[in-house]
Amino acid sequence: MILSPLWLPVTLAAALFQTWRTAMQQRLRGQLSVNAAAVVRYFYGVPVGALILALYLALFGGGLPGLTLAFLGLAAAGGLGQILGTNLLIMSFGFRGFAVGTAYAKTEAVQGAILALVLLGERISALAWCGIAVGVCGVLWLSLAGKARSLGEVLRATVQPAALCGLSSGFFFALTSVLIKAANQALPGDDPILRALVTLVVANILQTCMQGGWLLAREPDQARAVLTTWRSSAPVGALSACGSACWFTAFALAPVALVRAVGQVEIIFTLLFSRFYLKEKPSAAEILGVLVVVLGVVLVLAGR
């Protein structure tokens, strides 16, 4: 596969948008339920995604590709996988294992590489595999700093409910990446970025219908709250759409394994936000973890 040089800056932008969205989404805690907070991402993301698609068409031309049943099925499956991954991650927090759940969810980079190999036939070099493993170790170190003092403790933590939910969450996020790429490939046309933006809009519409329908049936009061909290909810949806547009584009331009591996810099952005916005001083363990993640990304790029 010939890689477009655009995939790297787009992946970094995706990680940045995701970190920014997560920071803003904290404002919704206490205002919306878990399902309502998730619907916000899709419901308010649809118009922004449609606007991005319209701007792309205006700037670069082209026409909308025809939607096939195979594409719609893959987009729906990918959207459902993201919903399940998000809910499982939140469930892991319910077991009082925020750090553990988050850490094991980040194994999506390894799980994504394996799924992409099995389902899409994507192959990467041995050096890139090494970089993915190093990066995941760095993320685990950062997430579990102060929570586990030895490899044995990390392994024992794997059987905790929080870790099991985190691992399952990582699996569904990884599966979502593969399904979204497959949906992109199922669309006709020669422009992978245009196909990615179409996939984004359709997936967000389907996600709004799926989780929004559940919300209307089970939590009608929260469905109304999604509308009444628009001032704080709309920016979250906008950032989510921008982030997903970048992720979907990166998946279209490069192997899933490389995108997910480089996307681990999200945790570095989180620490930078903590340092320069919240004025929190990083510990020596956090600095070491950042260096390990960076080393993993460098190995991935060197082996691409």
Sequence and secondary structure as in RCSB ss.txt:
>XXXX:A:sequence
MILSPLWLPVTLAAALFQTWRTAMQQRLRGQLSVNAAAVVRYFYGVPVGALILALYLALFGGGLPGLTLAFLGLA
AAGGLGQILGTNLLIMSFGFRGFAVGTAYAKTEAVQGAILALVLLGERISALAWCGIAVGVCGVLWLSLAGKARS
LGEVLRATVQPAALCGLSSGFFFALTSVLIKAANQALPGDDPILRALVTLVVANILQTCMQGGWLLAREPDQARA
VLTTWRSSAPVGALSACGSACWFTAFALAPVALVRAVGQVEIIFTLLFSRFYLKEKPSAAEILGVLVVVLGVVLV
LAGR
>XXXX:A:secstr
    TTHHHHHHHHHHHHHHHHHHHGGGBTTB HHHHHHHHHHTHHHHHHHHHHHHHHHH        HHHHHHH
HHHHHHHHHHHHHHHHHHHTT HHHHHHHHTTHHHHHHHHIIIII     HHHHHHHHHHHHHHHHHHHTTT SS
HHHHHHHTTSHHHHHHHHHHHHHHHHHHHHHHHHHHS SS HHHHHHHHHHHHHHHHHHHHHHHHHHH HHHHHH
HHHTHHHHHHHHHHHHHHHHHHHHHHHHS HHHHHHHGGGHHHHHHHHHHHTS     HHHHHHHHHHHHHHHHH
HHT 
